[in-house]
Amino acid sequence: MVLADETLFVAGPPNPLSGEEAHDVGSGAEKIERLTKLDAAFHAKTGAALWAVSVADGRKLAGYNLEHLPVFDGMAAAHGRLYLSMEGGKVFCMGAKP
């Protein structure tokens, strides 16, 4: 995550579990299935995303699909641009159109 002015940028894998699944992974085959989903998300087998969120009201301003997971703590914002380091070795630089 990185905060730039009034926008919070968040990047990472999607959460494959929702509701009760996120709090109780179950047992037996159900547990294995849920942990397999989590492992796939953690290793970017289910993709990754970058979201821009309004600090004022929590509204999603923009969303982008990413080919690779972002590197932990590899995002920075400076001079109207967002820099994002990816596990695949790429660095993205994004900014507003001039």
Buried (B, 14 or more C-beta within 10 A) or exposed (E): EBEBEEBBBBBBBEEBBEEEBEEEBEEEEEEEEBEEBBEBBEEBEBBBBBBBBEEEEEEEEEEEEBEBBBBEEBBEBEEEEBBBBBBEEEEBEBEEEE
